[in-house]
Amino acid sequence: MLEKDIEQYLVKRCKALGWLCPKFTSPGRRSVPDRIVIMPDARIAFVELKRGTIKASKAQAYEHDKLRKLGHLVFVIGSCQGVDRFIGEMS
């Protein structure tokens, strides 16, 4: 399964729950997570999507660590089953 398919599945699942799931783009910073998931009660999670793995690059891991140090949730997801686990954990 391609990364874009996993990403589309995440967006579909979030939308079905009434959550927002915009693409995260940051000019000049290539290693930010792919999506920001915005849920009720001011909950926010950053999601990095991978194809068949849950290993982030060094640059991505650095960005994830910075976000976690600020108290944010960061997930690396490599399958539709991983999306389902994420949704279950956040619900």
HTML snippet that shows the backbone in 3Dmol.js (N, CA, C, O; Angstrom):
<script src="https://3Dmol.org/build/3Dmol-min.js"></script>
<div id="view" style="width:600px;height:400px;position:relative"></div>
<script>
const pdb = `
ATOM      1  N   MET A   1       0.840  -1.177   0.000  1.00  0.00           N
ATOM      2  CA  MET A   1       0.000   0.000   0.000  1.00  0.00           C
ATOM      3  C   MET A   1       0.889   1.246   0.000  1.00  0.00           C
ATOM      4  O   MET A   1       1.902   1.294   0.698  1.00  0.00           O
ATOM      5  N   LEU A   2       0.508   2.233  -0.774  1.00  0.00           N
ATOM      6  CA  LEU A   2       1.278   3.469  -0.880  1.00  0.00           C
ATOM      7  C   LEU A   2       0.986   4.402   0.291  1.00  0.00           C
ATOM      8  O   LEU A   2      -0.078   4.333   0.906  1.00  0.00           O
ATOM      9  N   GLU A   3       1.940   5.265   0.585  1.00  0.00           N
ATOM     10  CA  GLU A   3       1.763   6.238   1.667  1.00  0.00           C
ATOM     11  C   GLU A   3       0.529   7.104   1.434  1.00  0.00           C
ATOM     12  O   GLU A   3      -0.203   7.415   2.373  1.00  0.00           O
ATOM     13  N   LYS A   4       0.301   7.494   0.180  1.00  0.00           N
ATOM     14  CA  LYS A   4      -0.860   8.348  -0.108  1.00  0.00           C
ATOM     15  C   LYS A   4      -2.172   7.634   0.200  1.00  0.00           C
ATOM     16  O   LYS A   4      -3.150   8.278   0.579  1.00  0.00           O
ATOM     17  N   ASP A   5      -2.206   6.301   0.040  1.00  0.00           N
ATOM     18  CA  ASP A   5      -3.412   5.535   0.366  1.00  0.00           C
ATOM     19  C   ASP A   5      -3.665   5.534   1.875  1.00  0.00           C
ATOM     20  O   ASP A   5      -4.806   5.660   2.320  1.00  0.00           O
ATOM     21  N   ILE A   6      -2.606   5.391   2.645  1.00  0.00           N
ATOM     22  CA  ILE A   6      -2.724   5.426   4.111  1.00  0.00           C
ATOM     23  C   ILE A   6      -3.167   6.824   4.541  1.00  0.00           C
ATOM     24  O   ILE A   6      -4.000   6.973   5.435  1.00  0.00           O
ATOM     25  N   GLU A   7      -2.606   7.834   3.901  1.00  0.00           N
ATOM     26  CA  GLU A   7      -2.966   9.218   4.217  1.00  0.00           C
ATOM     27  C   GLU A   7      -4.439   9.485   3.911  1.00  0.00           C
ATOM     28  O   GLU A   7      -5.136  10.111   4.709  1.00  0.00           O
ATOM     29  N   GLN A   8      -4.911   9.014   2.762  1.00  0.00           N
ATOM     30  CA  GLN A   8      -6.322   9.186   2.402  1.00  0.00           C
ATOM     31  C   GLN A   8      -7.233   8.476   3.399  1.00  0.00           C
ATOM     32  O   GLN A   8      -8.301   8.983   3.740  1.00  0.00           O
ATOM     33  N   TYR A   9      -6.812   7.307   3.862  1.00  0.00           N
ATOM     34  CA  TYR A   9      -7.588   6.553   4.840  1.00  0.00           C
ATOM     35  C   TYR A   9      -7.660   7.322   6.164  1.00  0.00           C
ATOM     36  O   TYR A   9      -8.722   7.395   6.782  1.00  0.00           O
ATOM     37  N   LEU A  10      -6.543   7.890   6.593  1.00  0.00           N
ATOM     38  CA  LEU A  10      -6.528   8.700   7.813  1.00  0.00           C
ATOM     39  C   LEU A  10      -7.503   9.867   7.692  1.00  0.00           C
ATOM     40  O   LEU A  10      -8.305  10.104   8.596  1.00  0.00           O
ATOM     41  N   VAL A  11      -7.438  10.587   6.592  1.00  0.00           N
ATOM     42  CA  VAL A  11      -8.309  11.748   6.384  1.00  0.00           C
ATOM     43  C   VAL A  11      -9.774  11.316   6.402  1.00  0.00           C
ATOM     44  O   VAL A  11     -10.612  11.980   7.013  1.00  0.00           O
ATOM     45  N   LYS A  12     -10.082  10.212   5.738  1.00  0.00           N
ATOM     46  CA  LYS A  12     -11.458   9.703   5.690  1.00  0.00           C
ATOM     47  C   LYS A  12     -11.960   9.345   7.089  1.00  0.00           C
ATOM     48  O   LYS A  12     -13.075   9.706   7.463  1.00  0.00           O
ATOM     49  N   ARG A  13     -11.140   8.640   7.854  1.00  0.00           N
ATOM     50  CA  ARG A  13     -11.536   8.234   9.218  1.00  0.00           C
ATOM     51  C   ARG A  13     -11.738   9.454  10.116  1.00  0.00           C
ATOM     52  O   ARG A  13     -12.699   9.514  10.883  1.00  0.00           O
ATOM     53  N   CYS A  14     -10.832  10.419  10.017  1.00  0.00           N
ATOM     54  CA  CYS A  14     -10.953  11.632  10.834  1.00  0.00           C
ATOM     55  C   CYS A  14     -12.208  12.416  10.468  1.00  0.00           C
ATOM     56  O   CYS A  14     -12.950  12.870  11.340  1.00  0.00           O
ATOM     57  N   LYS A  15     -12.429  12.566   9.188  1.00  0.00           N
ATOM     58  CA  LYS A  15     -13.601  13.304   8.711  1.00  0.00           C
ATOM     59  C   LYS A  15     -14.893  12.659   9.202  1.00  0.00           C
ATOM     60  O   LYS A  15     -15.834  13.359   9.577  1.00  0.00           O
ATOM     61  N   ALA A  16     -14.942  11.324   9.202  1.00  0.00           N
ATOM     62  CA  ALA A  16     -16.130  10.597   9.656  1.00  0.00           C
ATOM     63  C   ALA A  16     -16.429  10.877  11.133  1.00  0.00           C
ATOM     64  O   ALA A  16     -17.579  10.795  11.565  1.00  0.00           O
ATOM     65  N   LEU A  17     -15.393  11.205  11.897  1.00  0.00           N
ATOM     66  CA  LEU A  17     -15.559  11.505  13.324  1.00  0.00           C
ATOM     67  C   LEU A  17     -15.774  12.998  13.585  1.00  0.00           C
ATOM     68  O   LEU A  17     -15.962  13.414  14.728  1.00  0.00           O
ATOM     69  N   GLY A  18     -15.745  13.792  12.524  1.00  0.00           N
ATOM     70  CA  GLY A  18     -15.903  15.231  12.681  1.00  0.00           C
ATOM     71  C   GLY A  18     -14.617  15.939  13.072  1.00  0.00           C
ATOM     72  O   GLY A  18     -14.641  17.098  13.487  1.00  0.00           O
ATOM     73  N   TRP A  19     -13.491  15.240  12.940  1.00  0.00           N
ATOM     74  CA  TRP A  19     -12.191  15.823  13.255  1.00  0.00           C
ATOM     75  C   TRP A  19     -11.626  16.511  12.014  1.00  0.00           C
ATOM     76  O   TRP A  19     -11.975  16.153  10.889  1.00  0.00           O
ATOM     77  N   LEU A  20     -10.772  17.478  12.216  1.00  0.00           N
ATOM     78  CA  LEU A  20     -10.056  18.116  11.114  1.00  0.00           C
ATOM     79  C   LEU A  20      -8.712  17.419  10.940  1.00  0.00           C
ATOM     80  O   LEU A  20      -8.105  16.961  11.908  1.00  0.00           O
ATOM     81  N   CYS A  21      -8.257  17.344   9.683  1.00  0.00           N
ATOM     82  CA  CYS A  21      -6.999  16.645   9.410  1.00  0.00           C
ATOM     83  C   CYS A  21      -6.253  17.330   8.259  1.00  0.00           C
ATOM     84  O   CYS A  21      -6.007  16.711   7.224  1.00  0.00           O
ATOM     85  N   PRO A  22      -5.892  18.614   8.440  1.00  0.00           N
ATOM     86  CA  PRO A  22      -5.219  19.316   7.351  1.00  0.00           C
ATOM     87  C   PRO A  22      -3.786  18.837   7.133  1.00  0.00           C
ATOM     88  O   PRO A  22      -3.121  18.340   8.042  1.00  0.00           O
ATOM     89  N   LYS A  23      -3.346  19.008   5.901  1.00  0.00           N
ATOM     90  CA  LYS A  23      -1.952  18.738   5.537  1.00  0.00           C
ATOM     91  C   LYS A  23      -1.080  19.783   6.229  1.00  0.00           C
ATOM     92  O   LYS A  23      -1.425  20.964   6.256  1.00  0.00           O
ATOM     93  N   PHE A  24       0.033  19.352   6.779  1.00  0.00           N
ATOM     94  CA  PHE A  24       0.960  20.262   7.450  1.00  0.00           C
ATOM     95  C   PHE A  24       2.078  20.591   6.476  1.00  0.00           C
ATOM     96  O   PHE A  24       2.871  19.723   6.111  1.00  0.00           O
ATOM     97  N   THR A  25       2.137  21.834   6.063  1.00  0.00           N
ATOM     98  CA  THR A  25       3.232  22.293   5.213  1.00  0.00           C
ATOM     99  C   THR A  25       3.888  23.482   5.903  1.00  0.00           C
ATOM    100  O   THR A  25       3.213  24.328   6.488  1.00  0.00           O
ATOM    101  N   SER A  26       5.181  23.531   5.826  1.00  0.00           N
ATOM    102  CA  SER A  26       5.926  24.613   6.455  1.00  0.00           C
ATOM    103  C   SER A  26       7.088  24.982   5.536  1.00  0.00           C
ATOM    104  O   SER A  26       8.107  24.291   5.520  1.00  0.00           O
ATOM    105  N   PRO A  27       6.945  26.061   4.776  1.00  0.00           N
ATOM    106  CA  PRO A  27       8.020  26.452   3.864  1.00  0.00           C
ATOM    107  C   PRO A  27       9.358  26.568   4.588  1.00  0.00           C
ATOM    108  O   PRO A  27       9.461  27.183   5.649  1.00  0.00           O
ATOM    109  N   GLY A  28      10.357  25.973   3.996  1.00  0.00           N
ATOM    110  CA  GLY A  28      11.691  26.028   4.574  1.00  0.00           C
ATOM    111  C   GLY A  28      11.975  24.942   5.602  1.00  0.00           C
ATOM    112  O   GLY A  28      13.098  24.834   6.094  1.00  0.00           O
ATOM    113  N   ARG A  29      10.965  24.135   5.932  1.00  0.00           N
ATOM    114  CA  ARG A  29      11.148  23.037   6.901  1.00  0.00           C
ATOM    115  C   ARG A  29      10.525  21.786   6.301  1.00  0.00           C
ATOM    116  O   ARG A  29       9.310  21.601   6.364  1.00  0.00           O
ATOM    117  N   ARG A  30      11.349  20.935   5.724  1.00  0.00           N
ATOM    118  CA  ARG A  30      10.870  19.775   4.986  1.00  0.00           C
ATOM    119  C   ARG A  30      10.467  18.598   5.867  1.00  0.00           C
ATOM    120  O   ARG A  30       9.764  17.707   5.389  1.00  0.00           O
ATOM    121  N   SER A  31      10.868  18.555   7.097  1.00  0.00           N
ATOM    122  CA  SER A  31      10.711  17.348   7.908  1.00  0.00           C
ATOM    123  C   SER A  31       9.553  17.397   8.894  1.00  0.00           C
ATOM    124  O   SER A  31       9.492  16.584   9.816  1.00  0.00           O
ATOM    125  N   VAL A  32       8.631  18.345   8.713  1.00  0.00           N
ATOM    126  CA  VAL A  32       7.481  18.403   9.614  1.00  0.00           C
ATOM    127  C   VAL A  32       6.549  17.217   9.340  1.00  0.00           C
ATOM    128  O   VAL A  32       6.562  16.677   8.234  1.00  0.00           O
ATOM    129  N   PRO A  33       5.739  16.798  10.328  1.00  0.00           N
ATOM    130  CA  PRO A  33       4.804  15.689  10.103  1.00  0.00           C
ATOM    131  C   PRO A  33       3.842  15.984   8.949  1.00  0.00           C
ATOM    132  O   PRO A  33       3.623  17.141   8.590  1.00  0.00           O
ATOM    133  N   ASP A  34       3.274  14.926   8.379  1.00  0.00           N
ATOM    134  CA  ASP A  34       2.404  15.063   7.213  1.00  0.00           C
ATOM    135  C   ASP A  34       1.066  15.724   7.519  1.00  0.00           C
ATOM    136  O   ASP A  34       0.576  16.537   6.734  1.00  0.00           O
ATOM    137  N   ARG A  35       0.478  15.377   8.656  1.00  0.00           N
ATOM    138  CA  ARG A  35      -0.873  15.842   8.978  1.00  0.00           C
ATOM    139  C   ARG A  35      -0.963  16.329  10.416  1.00  0.00           C
ATOM    140  O   ARG A  35      -0.232  15.872  11.295  1.00  0.00           O
ATOM    141  N   ILE A  36      -1.876  17.266  10.633  1.00  0.00           N
ATOM    142  CA  ILE A  36      -2.241  17.706  11.976  1.00  0.00           C
ATOM    143  C   ILE A  36      -3.676  17.237  12.185  1.00  0.00           C
ATOM    144  O   ILE A  36      -4.557  17.573  11.394  1.00  0.00           O
ATOM    145  N   VAL A  37      -3.916  16.471  13.232  1.00  0.00           N
ATOM    146  CA  VAL A  37      -5.269  16.005  13.530  1.00  0.00           C
ATOM    147  C   VAL A  37      -5.797  16.858  14.681  1.00  0.00           C
ATOM    148  O   VAL A  37      -5.228  16.880  15.773  1.00  0.00           O
ATOM    149  N   ILE A  38      -6.899  17.559  14.411  1.00  0.00           N
ATOM    150  CA  ILE A  38      -7.493  18.468  15.387  1.00  0.00           C
ATOM    151  C   ILE A  38      -8.817  17.873  15.841  1.00  0.00           C
ATOM    152  O   ILE A  38      -9.739  17.682  15.048  1.00  0.00           O
ATOM    153  N   MET A  39      -8.888  17.585  17.141  1.00  0.00           N
ATOM    154  CA  MET A  39     -10.032  16.885  17.719  1.00  0.00           C
ATOM    155  C   MET A  39     -10.750  17.790  18.717  1.00  0.00           C
ATOM    156  O   MET A  39     -10.232  18.845  19.081  1.00  0.00           O
ATOM    157  N   PRO A  40     -11.943  17.381  19.162  1.00  0.00           N
ATOM    158  CA  PRO A  40     -12.652  18.168  20.180  1.00  0.00           C
ATOM    159  C   PRO A  40     -11.822  18.307  21.456  1.00  0.00           C
ATOM    160  O   PRO A  40     -10.849  17.584  21.671  1.00  0.00           O
ATOM    161  N   ASP A  41     -12.230  19.247  22.286  1.00  0.00           N
ATOM    162  CA  ASP A  41     -11.597  19.499  23.587  1.00  0.00           C
ATOM    163  C   ASP A  41     -10.145  19.945  23.451  1.00  0.00           C
ATOM    164  O   ASP A  41      -9.310  19.620  24.295  1.00  0.00           O
ATOM    165  N   ALA A  42      -9.849  20.683  22.397  1.00  0.00           N
ATOM    166  CA  ALA A  42      -8.521  21.275  22.176  1.00  0.00           C
ATOM    167  C   ALA A  42      -7.402  20.240  22.077  1.00  0.00           C
ATOM    168  O   ALA A  42      -6.254  20.533  22.411  1.00  0.00           O
ATOM    169  N   ARG A  43      -7.732  19.029  21.621  1.00  0.00           N
ATOM    170  CA  ARG A  43      -6.701  17.994  21.452  1.00  0.00           C
ATOM    171  C   ARG A  43      -6.146  18.071  20.037  1.00  0.00           C
ATOM    172  O   ARG A  43      -6.889  18.192  19.063  1.00  0.00           O
ATOM    173  N   ILE A  44      -4.834  18.000  19.946  1.00  0.00           N
ATOM    174  CA  ILE A  44      -4.143  18.055  18.655  1.00  0.00           C
ATOM    175  C   ILE A  44      -3.073  16.972  18.635  1.00  0.00           C
ATOM    176  O   ILE A  44      -2.365  16.766  19.621  1.00  0.00           O
ATOM    177  N   ALA A  45      -2.963  16.282  17.503  1.00  0.00           N
ATOM    178  CA  ALA A  45      -1.904  15.288  17.314  1.00  0.00           C
ATOM    179  C   ALA A  45      -1.261  15.531  15.951  1.00  0.00           C
ATOM    180  O   ALA A  45      -1.934  15.895  14.987  1.00  0.00           O
ATOM    181  N   PHE A  46       0.035  15.326  15.893  1.00  0.00           N
ATOM    182  CA  PHE A  46       0.771  15.416  14.639  1.00  0.00           C
ATOM    183  C   PHE A  46       1.020  13.995  14.157  1.00  0.00           C
ATOM    184  O   PHE A  46       1.417  13.129  14.936  1.00  0.00           O
ATOM    185  N   VAL A  47       0.785  13.756  12.861  1.00  0.00           N
ATOM    186  CA  VAL A  47       0.900  12.400  12.320  1.00  0.00           C
ATOM    187  C   VAL A  47       1.860  12.383  11.138  1.00  0.00           C
ATOM    188  O   VAL A  47       1.699  13.128  10.171  1.00  0.00           O
ATOM    189  N   GLU A  48       2.857  11.521  11.238  1.00  0.00           N
ATOM    190  CA  GLU A  48       3.796  11.232  10.148  1.00  0.00           C
ATOM    191  C   GLU A  48       3.367   9.910   9.540  1.00  0.00           C
ATOM    192  O   GLU A  48       3.221   8.916  10.252  1.00  0.00           O
ATOM    193  N   LEU A  49       3.166   9.889   8.245  1.00  0.00           N
ATOM    194  CA  LEU A  49       2.742   8.667   7.562  1.00  0.00           C
ATOM    195  C   LEU A  49       3.907   8.073   6.790  1.00  0.00           C
ATOM    196  O   LEU A  49       4.663   8.779   6.123  1.00  0.00           O
ATOM    197  N   LYS A  50       4.030   6.770   6.898  1.00  0.00           N
ATOM    198  CA  LYS A  50       5.097   6.029   6.231  1.00  0.00           C
ATOM    199  C   LYS A  50       4.488   4.837   5.503  1.00  0.00           C
ATOM    200  O   LYS A  50       3.397   4.378   5.842  1.00  0.00           O
ATOM    201  N   ARG A  51       5.190   4.355   4.522  1.00  0.00           N
ATOM    202  CA  ARG A  51       4.730   3.177   3.788  1.00  0.00           C
ATOM    203  C   ARG A  51       5.402   1.937   4.357  1.00  0.00           C
ATOM    204  O   ARG A  51       6.597   1.717   4.157  1.00  0.00           O
ATOM    205  N   GLY A  52       4.625   1.133   5.064  1.00  0.00           N
ATOM    206  CA  GLY A  52       5.117  -0.155   5.531  1.00  0.00           C
ATOM    207  C   GLY A  52       6.138  -0.117   6.652  1.00  0.00           C
ATOM    208  O   GLY A  52       6.690  -1.156   7.014  1.00  0.00           O
ATOM    209  N   THR A  53       6.399   1.049   7.204  1.00  0.00           N
ATOM    210  CA  THR A  53       7.365   1.145   8.298  1.00  0.00           C
ATOM    211  C   THR A  53       6.893   2.206   9.273  1.00  0.00           C
ATOM    212  O   THR A  53       6.011   3.004   8.955  1.00  0.00           O
ATOM    213  N   ILE A  54       7.467   2.215  10.432  1.00  0.00           N
ATOM    214  CA  ILE A  54       7.164   3.294  11.372  1.00  0.00           C
ATOM    215  C   ILE A  54       8.455   3.984  11.806  1.00  0.00           C
ATOM    216  O   ILE A  54       8.551   4.525  12.907  1.00  0.00           O
ATOM    217  N   LYS A  55       9.442   3.953  10.916  1.00  0.00           N
ATOM    218  CA  LYS A  55      10.727   4.580  11.223  1.00  0.00           C
ATOM    219  C   LYS A  55      10.831   5.927  10.505  1.00  0.00           C
ATOM    220  O   LYS A  55      10.811   5.998   9.276  1.00  0.00           O
ATOM    221  N   ALA A  56      10.941   6.977  11.291  1.00  0.00           N
ATOM    222  CA  ALA A  56      11.106   8.317  10.740  1.00  0.00           C
ATOM    223  C   ALA A  56      12.577   8.546  10.394  1.00  0.00           C
ATOM    224  O   ALA A  56      13.466   7.921  10.974  1.00  0.00           O
ATOM    225  N   SER A  57      12.820   9.440   9.452  1.00  0.00           N
ATOM    226  CA  SER A  57      14.200   9.824   9.138  1.00  0.00           C
ATOM    227  C   SER A  57      14.782  10.594  10.332  1.00  0.00           C
ATOM    228  O   SER A  57      14.048  10.994  11.236  1.00  0.00           O
ATOM    229  N   LYS A  58      16.086  10.793  10.326  1.00  0.00           N
ATOM    230  CA  LYS A  58      16.725  11.540  11.420  1.00  0.00           C
ATOM    231  C   LYS A  58      16.152  12.951  11.530  1.00  0.00           C
ATOM    232  O   LYS A  58      15.884  13.436  12.629  1.00  0.00           O
ATOM    233  N   ALA A  59      15.969  13.601  10.388  1.00  0.00           N
ATOM    234  CA  ALA A  59      15.430  14.968  10.396  1.00  0.00           C
ATOM    235  C   ALA A  59      13.995  14.980  10.921  1.00  0.00           C
ATOM    236  O   ALA A  59      13.612  15.872  11.678  1.00  0.00           O
ATOM    237  N   GLN A  60      13.206  13.984  10.515  1.00  0.00           N
ATOM    238  CA  GLN A  60      11.829  13.889  11.006  1.00  0.00           C
ATOM    239  C   GLN A  60      11.812  13.607  12.506  1.00  0.00           C
ATOM    240  O   GLN A  60      11.032  14.213  13.240  1.00  0.00           O
ATOM    241  N   ALA A  61      12.657  12.702  12.963  1.00  0.00           N
ATOM    242  CA  ALA A  61      12.725  12.376  14.392  1.00  0.00           C
ATOM    243  C   ALA A  61      13.100  13.622  15.201  1.00  0.00           C
ATOM    244  O   ALA A  61      12.586  13.827  16.301  1.00  0.00           O
ATOM    245  N   TYR A  62      13.981  14.439  14.665  1.00  0.00           N
ATOM    246  CA  TYR A  62      14.362  15.692  15.328  1.00  0.00           C
ATOM    247  C   TYR A  62      13.146  16.608  15.480  1.00  0.00           C
ATOM    248  O   TYR A  62      12.917  17.162  16.555  1.00  0.00           O
ATOM    249  N   GLU A  63      12.364  16.768  14.402  1.00  0.00           N
ATOM    250  CA  GLU A  63      11.144  17.590  14.451  1.00  0.00           C
ATOM    251  C   GLU A  63      10.140  17.004  15.441  1.00  0.00           C
ATOM    252  O   GLU A  63       9.509  17.740  16.199  1.00  0.00           O
ATOM    253  N   HIS A  64       9.993  15.686  15.431  1.00  0.00           N
ATOM    254  CA  HIS A  64       9.058  15.021  16.347  1.00  0.00           C
ATOM    255  C   HIS A  64       9.469  15.278  17.796  1.00  0.00           C
ATOM    256  O   HIS A  64       8.625  15.569  18.644  1.00  0.00           O
ATOM    257  N   ASP A  65      10.757  15.170  18.073  1.00  0.00           N
ATOM    258  CA  ASP A  65      11.252  15.412  19.433  1.00  0.00           C
ATOM    259  C   ASP A  65      10.961  16.844  19.885  1.00  0.00           C
ATOM    260  O   ASP A  65      10.579  17.071  21.033  1.00  0.00           O
ATOM    261  N   LYS A  66      11.141  17.803  18.983  1.00  0.00           N
ATOM    262  CA  LYS A  66      10.850  19.199  19.328  1.00  0.00           C
ATOM    263  C   LYS A  66       9.375  19.367  19.678  1.00  0.00           C
ATOM    264  O   LYS A  66       9.041  20.050  20.646  1.00  0.00           O
ATOM    265  N   LEU A  67       8.495  18.752  18.901  1.00  0.00           N
ATOM    266  CA  LEU A  67       7.056  18.845  19.175  1.00  0.00           C
ATOM    267  C   LEU A  67       6.699  18.167  20.496  1.00  0.00           C
ATOM    268  O   LEU A  67       5.914  18.698  21.282  1.00  0.00           O
ATOM    269  N   ARG A  68       7.279  16.998  20.733  1.00  0.00           N
ATOM    270  CA  ARG A  68       7.000  16.276  21.988  1.00  0.00           C
ATOM    271  C   ARG A  68       7.484  17.066  23.203  1.00  0.00           C
ATOM    272  O   ARG A  68       6.817  17.078  24.237  1.00  0.00           O
ATOM    273  N   LYS A  69       8.625  17.718  23.089  1.00  0.00           N
ATOM    274  CA  LYS A  69       9.141  18.527  24.202  1.00  0.00           C
ATOM    275  C   LYS A  69       8.218  19.695  24.522  1.00  0.00           C
ATOM    276  O   LYS A  69       8.223  20.207  25.642  1.00  0.00           O
ATOM    277  N   LEU A  70       7.432  20.114  23.545  1.00  0.00           N
ATOM    278  CA  LEU A  70       6.446  21.173  23.761  1.00  0.00           C
ATOM    279  C   LEU A  70       5.111  20.612  24.257  1.00  0.00           C
ATOM    280  O   LEU A  70       4.147  21.355  24.443  1.00  0.00           O
ATOM    281  N   GLY A  71       5.066  19.291  24.469  1.00  0.00           N
ATOM    282  CA  GLY A  71       3.869  18.667  25.026  1.00  0.00           C
ATOM    283  C   GLY A  71       2.870  18.145  24.013  1.00  0.00           C
ATOM    284  O   GLY A  71       1.750  17.787  24.377  1.00  0.00           O
ATOM    285  N   HIS A  72       3.257  18.097  22.740  1.00  0.00           N
ATOM    286  CA  HIS A  72       2.340  17.629  21.702  1.00  0.00           C
ATOM    287  C   HIS A  72       2.465  16.124  21.480  1.00  0.00           C
ATOM    288  O   HIS A  72       3.510  15.525  21.734  1.00  0.00           O
ATOM    289  N   LEU A  73       1.384  15.536  21.006  1.00  0.00           N
ATOM    290  CA  LEU A  73       1.378  14.124  20.634  1.00  0.00           C
ATOM    291  C   LEU A  73       1.869  13.991  19.203  1.00  0.00           C
ATOM    292  O   LEU A  73       1.431  14.734  18.324  1.00  0.00           O
ATOM    293  N   VAL A  74       2.773  13.050  18.960  1.00  0.00           N
ATOM    294  CA  VAL A  74       3.289  12.786  17.615  1.00  0.00           C
ATOM    295  C   VAL A  74       3.219  11.288  17.376  1.00  0.00           C
ATOM    296  O   VAL A  74       3.686  10.497  18.195  1.00  0.00           O
ATOM    297  N   PHE A  75       2.631  10.901  16.245  1.00  0.00           N
ATOM    298  CA  PHE A  75       2.485   9.493  15.888  1.00  0.00           C
ATOM    299  C   PHE A  75       3.129   9.249  14.532  1.00  0.00           C
ATOM    300  O   PHE A  75       3.027  10.084  13.633  1.00  0.00           O
ATOM    301  N   VAL A  76       3.788   8.112  14.384  1.00  0.00           N
ATOM    302  CA  VAL A  76       4.298   7.660  13.090  1.00  0.00           C
ATOM    303  C   VAL A  76       3.494   6.415  12.747  1.00  0.00           C
ATOM    304  O   VAL A  76       3.504   5.431  13.487  1.00  0.00           O
ATOM    305  N   ILE A  77       2.796   6.470  11.616  1.00  0.00           N
ATOM    306  CA  ILE A  77       1.859   5.412  11.241  1.00  0.00           C
ATOM    307  C   ILE A  77       2.250   4.857   9.877  1.00  0.00           C
ATOM    308  O   ILE A  77       2.503   5.614   8.939  1.00  0.00           O
ATOM    309  N   GLY A  78       2.297   3.519   9.771  1.00  0.00           N
ATOM    310  CA  GLY A  78       2.737   2.887   8.534  1.00  0.00           C
ATOM    311  C   GLY A  78       1.739   1.964   7.872  1.00  0.00           C
ATOM    312  O   GLY A  78       2.095   1.229   6.950  1.00  0.00           O
ATOM    313  N   SER A  79       0.468   1.987   8.332  1.00  0.00           N
ATOM    314  CA  SER A  79      -0.538   1.104   7.725  1.00  0.00           C
ATOM    315  C   SER A  79      -1.934   1.600   8.081  1.00  0.00           C
ATOM    316  O   SER A  79      -2.102   2.440   8.965  1.00  0.00           O
ATOM    317  N   CYS A  80      -2.931   1.067   7.381  1.00  0.00           N
ATOM    318  CA  CYS A  80      -4.320   1.393   7.718  1.00  0.00           C
ATOM    319  C   CYS A  80      -4.675   0.853   9.103  1.00  0.00           C
ATOM    320  O   CYS A  80      -5.467   1.460   9.824  1.00  0.00           O
ATOM    321  N   GLN A  81      -4.092  -0.283   9.473  1.00  0.00           N
ATOM    322  CA  GLN A  81      -4.316  -0.818  10.816  1.00  0.00           C
ATOM    323  C   GLN A  81      -3.738   0.141  11.861  1.00  0.00           C
ATOM    324  O   GLN A  81      -4.309   0.310  12.939  1.00  0.00           O
ATOM    325  N   GLY A  82      -2.621   0.759  11.539  1.00  0.00           N
ATOM    326  CA  GLY A  82      -2.036   1.760  12.425  1.00  0.00           C
ATOM    327  C   GLY A  82      -2.940   2.977  12.574  1.00  0.00           C
ATOM    328  O   GLY A  82      -3.051   3.553  13.656  1.00  0.00           O
ATOM    329  N   VAL A  83      -3.584   3.360  11.474  1.00  0.00           N
ATOM    330  CA  VAL A  83      -4.563   4.453  11.529  1.00  0.00           C
ATOM    331  C   VAL A  83      -5.695   4.070  12.474  1.00  0.00           C
ATOM    332  O   VAL A  83      -6.113   4.872  13.310  1.00  0.00           O
ATOM    333  N   ASP A  84      -6.189   2.838  12.338  1.00  0.00           N
ATOM    334  CA  ASP A  84      -7.278   2.373  13.205  1.00  0.00           C
ATOM    335  C   ASP A  84      -6.860   2.397  14.674  1.00  0.00           C
ATOM    336  O   ASP A  84      -7.652   2.785  15.533  1.00  0.00           O
ATOM    337  N   ARG A  85      -5.629   1.988  14.971  1.00  0.00           N
ATOM    338  CA  ARG A  85      -5.127   2.026  16.352  1.00  0.00           C
ATOM    339  C   ARG A  85      -5.049   3.470  16.862  1.00  0.00           C
ATOM    340  O   ARG A  85      -5.422   3.761  17.998  1.00  0.00           O
ATOM    341  N   PHE A  86      -4.562   4.359  16.009  1.00  0.00           N
ATOM    342  CA  PHE A  86      -4.486   5.778  16.362  1.00  0.00           C
ATOM    343  C   PHE A  86      -5.878   6.324  16.684  1.00  0.00           C
ATOM    344  O   PHE A  86      -6.071   6.986  17.704  1.00  0.00           O
ATOM    345  N   ILE A  87      -6.841   6.045  15.810  1.00  0.00           N
ATOM    346  CA  ILE A  87      -8.220   6.521  16.020  1.00  0.00           C
ATOM    347  C   ILE A  87      -8.765   5.966  17.333  1.00  0.00           C
ATOM    348  O   ILE A  87      -9.390   6.695  18.102  1.00  0.00           O
ATOM    349  N   GLY A  88      -8.532   4.686  17.592  1.00  0.00           N
ATOM    350  CA  GLY A  88      -8.994   4.071  18.832  1.00  0.00           C
ATOM    351  C   GLY A  88      -8.381   4.720  20.057  1.00  0.00           C
ATOM    352  O   GLY A  88      -9.064   4.939  21.057  1.00  0.00           O
ATOM    353  N   GLU A  89      -7.106   5.026  19.982  1.00  0.00           N
ATOM    354  CA  GLU A  89      -6.406   5.647  21.108  1.00  0.00           C
ATOM    355  C   GLU A  89      -6.896   7.068  21.362  1.00  0.00           C
ATOM    356  O   GLU A  89      -6.978   7.506  22.509  1.00  0.00           O
ATOM    357  N   MET A  90      -7.219   7.782  20.293  1.00  0.00           N
ATOM    358  CA  MET A  90      -7.636   9.173  20.423  1.00  0.00           C
ATOM    359  C   MET A  90      -9.129   9.333  20.709  1.00  0.00           C
ATOM    360  O   MET A  90      -9.563  10.393  21.160  1.00  0.00           O
ATOM    361  N   SER A  91      -9.908   8.295  20.452  1.00  0.00           N
ATOM    362  CA  SER A  91     -11.374   8.380  20.656  1.00  0.00           C
ATOM    363  C   SER A  91     -11.745   8.302  22.112  1.00  0.00           C
ATOM    364  O   SER A  91     -12.927   8.359  22.452  1.00  0.00           O
TER     365      SER A  91
END
`;
const viewer = $3Dmol.createViewer("view");
viewer.addModel(pdb, "pdb");
viewer.setStyle({}, {cartoon: {color: "spectrum"}});
viewer.zoomTo();
viewer.render();
</script>
